[in-house]
Amino acid sequence: MLETFCIFVENEKNTKYLKKRTKNSDKLKKNIQDKSENFKKRTNYY
């Protein structure tokens, strides 16, 4: 019983970690998009 509980807790941690990771990667993607947008704007400006 205790073993399965431990595994369950580990899984919980992993899912939280994964969610965090995906959140961060979404942020990163958006950041990169914003930067490229800004770059386009700047290059068009000149």
Secondary structure, 3 states (H helix, E strand, C coil): CHHHHHHHHHHHHHHHHHHHHHHHHHHHHHHHHHHHHHHHHHHHHC
